[in-house]
Amino acid sequence: MKKTLLLKVDPLRPEPEKVQAAAAFIKKGGLVAFPTETVYGLGADALNPKAVLALFEAKKRPLDNPPIVHVANTNDVHKLAGQVPKEAELLMKTFWPGPLTLVFKHADAVPKVTVAGLDTIAIRMPQHNVALALINESSCPIAAPSANLAGKPSPTSAQHVFDDLNGRIDAVLDAGATCIGVESTVLDMSVNPPMVLRPGGTPFEALKKALGDVRLHPFVVAEEEVPLAKARSPGMRHKHYAPNARVFLVEGAVPAVVAKVKELTEAYRLKQCKVGVLATDETMAAYSANAVKSLGSRFNLAAVAQNLFRLLREFDSEGVDVIIAEGVPAEGLGLAVMNRLRKASAYNIVRAE
């Protein structure tokens, strides 16, 4: 087992010597976890096939699940993508750096393992000084899925990364908690009209305002497993975002949701299960369970998104058997939250009426 180096860095003014130490691992084909504005990513040189393969192995990630390639300037996009439509140029000017990933047909120079054998590549420019400094210092685009073991809730702190990957990677750049808390939005620019493959930190409504005609892939709003031959985006096929406990997601009008959560909580406690309830500020006081946690206010979906993965991991650390989660409005960042909760629950959705 290798020793994983933990480097604490200033999120606003990252210390050059620490960034250089991390970049030295990337240049040698190593693996470094680093913060972005969304979640922590696990980085490898995107143009080094052996390094990218090592990344898949460290995460225990299926080889057909493509990572996102992170860049620090738009010039790199033209080196990685076969063609960049004018609509994509507009989106890069409007939303980059930021939580928006764009999917293009890839250039011939991109290794097959980096794109999971697909004809497309997913690219974004993160809005985090540490991430940008690492990419620049490494002098290469960095392939970086979330820095967790495959299938687990994504990491929003360096401790989460350490819990999953200590001894499996070379280093972690620790700049504190991430600010958005769910991954980037993935928008496929290789089709017309552009299609959201994964909702995330850039709201669907903002993309529609910028482009006009943007579609949601049926998977994004699916209420049951959608069979896919190929996944053009992370998070589309395999089990994702899931804690160890079994998760039930209760959707419906708030009063009915509260009643159904209470009913399910009682039923599972009678079965001697340790039950956790994932509530909101407005409803938290209504519940009695082994653990009750609030995502935040239903009227502050940014806070809900920021807290989601941390709370799922907290339930794991407290050893609950079952998590009963309230649904939230599927608008703005709420669309991303509901997508993650549905995936985390393996589509165990309970309708409250």
C-alpha positions as CSV (number, residue, x, y, z in Angstrom):
1,M,0.0,0.0,0.0
2,K,1.4,3.4,-1.0
3,K,1.5,6.3,1.5
4,T,-1.0,9.1,0.6
5,L,0.5,12.5,1.1
6,L,-2.0,15.1,2.6
7,L,-1.2,18.7,1.6
8,K,-3.2,21.4,3.2
9,V,-3.5,24.4,0.8
10,D,-5.0,27.9,0.9
11,P,-8.2,27.7,-1.3
12,L,-7.8,31.3,-2.5
13,R,-4.0,31.5,-2.7
14,P,-2.6,28.0,-3.0
15,E,1.0,27.7,-1.9
16,P,3.2,27.2,-5.0
17,E,5.5,24.6,-3.4
18,K,2.5,22.4,-2.4
19,V,0.9,22.7,-5.9
20,Q,4.3,21.8,-7.4
21,A,4.6,18.8,-5.2
22,A,1.2,17.5,-6.3
23,A,1.9,18.3,-10.0
24,A,5.1,16.3,-9.8
25,F,3.0,13.2,-9.1
26,I,0.7,14.0,-12.1
27,K,3.8,14.4,-14.4
28,K,5.1,11.0,-13.3
29,G,1.8,9.3,-14.0
30,G,0.5,9.4,-10.5
31,L,-2.8,10.2,-8.9
32,V,-3.8,13.4,-7.0
33,A,-7.1,14.3,-5.4
34,F,-7.9,18.0,-5.6
35,P,-10.8,20.3,-4.7
36,T,-13.1,21.9,-7.3
37,E,-16.1,24.1,-6.7
38,T,-18.4,21.0,-7.0
39,V,-16.8,18.0,-5.4
40,Y,-13.2,16.7,-4.9
41,G,-11.8,15.1,-8.1
42,L,-9.2,12.4,-8.5
43,G,-6.7,13.6,-11.2
44,A,-4.4,11.9,-13.7
45,D,-2.7,13.1,-16.9
46,A,-5.5,12.8,-19.4
47,L,-3.0,12.1,-22.2
48,N,-1.2,9.3,-20.3
49,P,-3.1,6.0,-20.9
50,K,-1.3,4.2,-18.0
51,A,-2.1,7.0,-15.6
52,V,-5.8,7.0,-16.6
53,L,-6.0,3.3,-16.2
54,A,-4.4,3.5,-12.8
55,L,-7.1,6.1,-11.9
56,F,-9.9,3.6,-12.8
57,E,-8.1,0.9,-10.7
58,A,-7.7,3.2,-7.7
59,K,-11.4,4.1,-7.7
60,K,-12.6,0.6,-8.7
61,R,-14.4,2.4,-11.5
62,P,-15.8,0.5,-14.4
63,L,-13.8,1.1,-17.6
64,D,-16.9,2.0,-19.5
65,N,-17.6,5.1,-17.3
66,P,-15.8,8.1,-18.9
67,P,-14.1,10.6,-16.6
68,I,-14.3,14.4,-17.2
69,V,-11.2,16.1,-18.5
70,H,-10.3,19.3,-16.7
71,V,-8.6,22.2,-18.4
72,A,-7.3,25.6,-17.3
73,N,-7.8,27.5,-20.6
74,T,-10.1,27.2,-23.6
75,N,-7.2,26.7,-26.0
76,D,-6.9,23.1,-24.7
77,V,-10.5,22.4,-25.7
78,H,-9.6,22.8,-29.4
79,K,-6.7,20.3,-28.9
80,L,-9.0,17.7,-27.3
81,A,-12.2,18.2,-29.3
82,G,-12.5,17.4,-33.0
83,Q,-15.0,20.2,-33.5
84,V,-16.3,23.0,-31.3
85,P,-19.6,24.4,-32.3
86,K,-20.3,28.1,-31.9
87,E,-22.9,27.5,-29.3
88,A,-20.2,25.8,-27.2
89,E,-18.0,28.9,-27.6
90,L,-20.8,31.0,-26.2
91,L,-21.3,28.6,-23.2
92,M,-17.6,28.6,-22.4
93,K,-17.6,32.5,-22.4
94,T,-20.7,32.5,-20.2
95,F,-20.2,29.7,-17.8
96,W,-16.5,28.9,-17.6
97,P,-14.8,28.6,-15.3
98,G,-17.7,26.9,-13.5
99,P,-19.7,23.7,-13.0
100,L,-20.6,23.0,-16.6
101,T,-19.1,20.1,-18.6
102,L,-19.4,20.1,-22.4
103,V,-19.3,16.9,-24.5
104,F,-17.7,17.0,-27.9
105,K,-16.5,14.6,-30.5
106,H,-12.9,13.9,-29.4
107,A,-9.7,14.6,-31.3
108,D,-7.5,11.7,-32.5
109,A,-4.8,12.5,-29.9
110,V,-7.0,11.6,-26.9
111,P,-6.3,8.0,-25.6
112,K,-9.2,5.6,-25.8
113,V,-9.1,4.8,-22.1
114,T,-9.7,8.5,-21.3
115,V,-13.0,8.5,-23.2
116,A,-13.9,5.0,-22.2
117,G,-13.8,3.9,-25.9
118,L,-16.5,6.5,-26.9
119,D,-16.3,8.9,-29.8
120,T,-16.9,11.8,-27.5
121,I,-15.0,13.6,-24.7
122,A,-16.3,15.5,-21.7
123,I,-14.4,18.7,-20.8
124,R,-14.8,21.4,-18.2
125,M,-12.9,24.3,-16.6
126,P,-13.3,24.2,-12.8
127,Q,-13.9,27.4,-10.8
128,H,-11.4,26.7,-8.1
129,N,-8.0,28.3,-7.7
130,V,-6.4,25.1,-6.4
131,A,-7.7,23.0,-9.3
132,L,-6.6,25.6,-11.9
133,A,-3.2,25.9,-10.3
134,L,-2.7,22.2,-10.4
135,I,-3.7,21.9,-14.0
136,N,-1.4,24.7,-15.0
137,E,1.6,23.4,-13.0
138,S,1.0,19.9,-14.4
139,S,1.2,21.2,-18.0
140,C,-1.5,18.8,-19.2
141,P,-5.3,18.4,-19.1
142,I,-6.3,16.3,-16.1
143,A,-8.8,13.5,-16.2
144,A,-10.7,13.6,-13.0
145,P,-13.8,11.7,-11.9
146,S,-14.9,12.3,-8.3
147,A,-12.3,11.2,-5.7
148,N,-14.3,8.4,-4.1
149,L,-14.6,4.6,-4.4
150,A,-17.0,3.9,-7.3
151,G,-20.6,4.0,-6.3
152,K,-20.1,5.8,-3.0
153,P,-21.4,9.4,-2.3
154,S,-19.1,11.9,-3.9
155,P,-16.5,13.6,-1.6
156,T,-17.0,17.2,-0.6
157,S,-14.1,17.3,1.8
158,A,-10.5,16.0,1.9
159,Q,-11.5,13.7,4.8
160,H,-14.1,12.0,2.6
161,V,-11.3,11.4,0.0
162,F,-9.0,10.0,2.7
163,D,-11.8,7.7,4.0
164,D,-12.1,6.1,0.6
165,L,-8.7,6.3,-1.0
166,N,-6.0,6.5,1.6
167,G,-3.2,4.2,0.5
168,R,-4.6,4.0,-3.1
169,I,-3.4,7.4,-4.4
170,D,-0.4,9.6,-4.2
171,A,-1.6,12.8,-2.7
172,V,-4.6,14.9,-1.6
173,L,-4.7,18.7,-1.9
174,D,-6.9,19.7,1.1
175,A,-8.5,23.1,0.6
176,G,-11.5,22.6,2.9
177,A,-15.1,21.9,2.0
178,T,-16.4,22.4,-1.6
179,C,-19.0,25.1,-2.1
180,I,-21.6,23.5,-4.5
181,G,-21.6,20.0,-3.3
182,V,-23.0,18.2,-6.4
183,E,-21.1,17.5,-9.6
184,S,-21.1,19.7,-12.7
185,T,-23.9,19.7,-15.2
186,V,-23.0,17.7,-18.3
187,L,-24.3,19.0,-21.6
188,D,-23.8,17.0,-24.8
189,M,-22.8,19.4,-27.6
190,S,-22.3,16.6,-30.1
191,V,-26.0,16.4,-30.8
192,N,-28.6,19.0,-32.0
193,P,-30.3,20.3,-30.0
194,P,-27.8,20.1,-27.1
195,M,-28.9,17.6,-24.4
196,V,-28.3,17.6,-20.6
197,L,-26.9,14.1,-19.7
198,R,-26.4,14.9,-16.0
199,P,-28.0,17.8,-14.0
200,G,-25.6,19.6,-11.7
201,G,-24.1,22.9,-10.6
202,T,-25.3,24.9,-13.6
203,P,-29.1,24.9,-13.6
204,F,-31.0,23.7,-16.7
205,E,-32.9,27.0,-16.6
206,A,-29.7,28.9,-17.1
207,L,-28.7,26.8,-20.1
208,K,-32.1,27.3,-21.7
209,K,-31.8,31.0,-21.2
210,A,-28.4,31.1,-22.9
211,L,-29.1,28.7,-25.8
212,G,-32.9,28.5,-26.2
213,D,-33.4,24.9,-27.3
214,V,-31.8,22.5,-24.7
215,R,-33.3,19.1,-23.9
216,L,-33.1,16.8,-20.9
217,H,-32.0,13.3,-21.6
218,P,-34.8,11.0,-20.3
219,F,-32.3,9.5,-17.9
220,V,-32.1,12.8,-16.0
221,V,-35.7,12.8,-14.8
222,A,-36.1,9.0,-14.8
223,E,-38.1,7.5,-11.9
224,E,-36.8,4.0,-12.7
225,E,-33.7,2.4,-14.1
226,V,-33.1,3.4,-17.7
227,P,-31.2,0.8,-19.8
228,L,-28.4,2.4,-21.7
229,A,-26.1,0.7,-24.2
230,K,-23.4,3.3,-23.7
231,A,-22.9,6.1,-21.1
232,R,-21.8,9.4,-22.7
233,S,-21.5,11.0,-19.3
234,P,-20.4,9.9,-15.7
235,G,-23.3,8.8,-13.5
236,M,-25.5,7.5,-16.3
237,R,-25.2,3.7,-15.9
238,H,-23.6,2.3,-12.8
239,K,-24.7,2.5,-9.2
240,H,-23.8,6.0,-8.0
241,Y,-23.9,8.2,-4.9
242,A,-25.0,5.4,-2.7
243,P,-24.3,5.0,1.1
244,N,-24.1,1.6,2.7
245,A,-27.6,1.8,4.0
246,R,-30.7,1.0,1.9
247,V,-32.3,4.3,0.8
248,F,-35.9,5.1,0.2
249,L,-36.9,8.4,-1.5
250,V,-40.4,9.7,-0.6
251,E,-41.9,12.1,-3.2
252,G,-45.1,14.1,-3.2
253,A,-46.7,17.1,-1.5
254,V,-45.0,18.0,1.8
255,P,-47.8,17.0,4.2
256,A,-48.2,13.6,2.5
257,V,-44.4,13.1,2.4
258,V,-44.1,13.8,6.2
259,A,-46.9,11.3,7.0
260,K,-45.3,8.6,4.7
261,V,-41.8,9.1,6.1
262,K,-43.2,8.7,9.7
263,E,-45.0,5.6,8.6
264,L,-42.0,4.0,7.0
265,T,-39.8,5.0,9.9
266,E,-42.1,3.2,12.4
267,A,-42.3,0.2,10.1
268,Y,-38.6,-0.3,9.8
269,R,-38.0,0.4,13.5
270,L,-40.4,-2.4,14.3
271,K,-38.2,-4.6,12.2
272,Q,-35.3,-3.7,14.5
273,C,-33.6,-1.6,11.8
274,K,-31.6,1.5,12.7
275,V,-33.3,4.2,10.7
276,G,-32.0,7.6,9.5
277,V,-34.3,10.3,8.2
278,L,-33.0,12.8,5.7
279,A,-35.4,15.7,6.3
280,T,-35.5,19.5,5.7
281,D,-35.5,22.4,8.1
282,E,-39.3,22.8,7.7
283,T,-40.1,19.2,8.6
284,M,-37.2,17.9,10.8
285,A,-39.1,18.4,14.1
286,A,-41.9,16.0,12.9
287,Y,-39.6,13.0,13.0
288,S,-38.4,10.5,15.6
289,A,-35.8,8.1,14.4
290,N,-32.3,6.8,15.3
291,A,-30.8,9.8,13.4
292,V,-32.6,12.8,11.9
293,K,-30.6,15.2,9.7
294,S,-31.7,18.2,7.7
295,L,-30.5,19.0,4.2
296,G,-31.4,22.6,4.8
297,S,-34.4,24.7,3.9
298,R,-36.7,23.7,1.0
299,F,-36.4,27.3,0.0
300,N,-32.6,27.2,-0.3
301,L,-31.8,24.4,-2.8
302,A,-28.1,25.6,-3.0
303,A,-27.7,24.6,0.7
304,V,-29.5,21.3,0.1
305,A,-27.1,20.5,-2.7
306,Q,-24.1,21.5,-0.6
307,N,-25.1,19.2,2.3
308,L,-26.4,16.1,0.4
309,F,-23.3,13.9,0.1
310,R,-21.9,14.9,3.5
311,L,-25.1,13.8,5.2
312,L,-25.2,10.5,3.4
313,R,-21.7,9.8,4.5
314,E,-22.6,10.8,8.1
315,F,-25.4,8.2,8.1
316,D,-22.8,5.6,7.0
317,S,-20.5,6.6,9.9
318,E,-23.4,6.2,12.3
319,G,-24.3,2.7,11.0
320,V,-27.9,3.2,10.0
321,D,-29.5,0.3,8.2
322,V,-32.2,2.3,6.3
323,I,-32.3,6.0,5.2
324,I,-35.7,7.5,4.4
325,A,-35.2,10.7,2.4
326,E,-37.6,13.5,1.6
327,G,-37.8,14.6,-2.0
328,V,-37.2,18.3,-2.8
329,P,-38.5,20.6,-5.6
330,A,-36.9,19.5,-8.9
331,E,-36.0,23.0,-10.0
332,G,-32.7,24.8,-10.1
333,L,-30.1,22.8,-8.1
334,G,-33.0,20.7,-6.9
335,L,-33.0,18.8,-10.2
336,A,-29.5,17.7,-9.5
337,V,-30.3,16.8,-5.9
338,M,-33.3,14.6,-7.0
339,N,-31.3,12.9,-9.7
340,R,-28.6,12.0,-7.1
341,L,-31.2,10.8,-4.5
342,R,-33.0,8.7,-7.1
343,K,-29.7,7.1,-8.1
344,A,-28.7,6.7,-4.4
345,S,-32.0,4.9,-3.7
346,A,-31.6,2.6,-6.7
347,Y,-35.0,4.1,-7.7
348,N,-36.7,2.9,-4.5
349,I,-39.2,5.8,-4.8
350,V,-42.3,5.9,-2.6
351,R,-45.2,8.0,-3.8
352,A,-46.9,9.9,-0.9
353,E,-50.5,10.9,-1.6
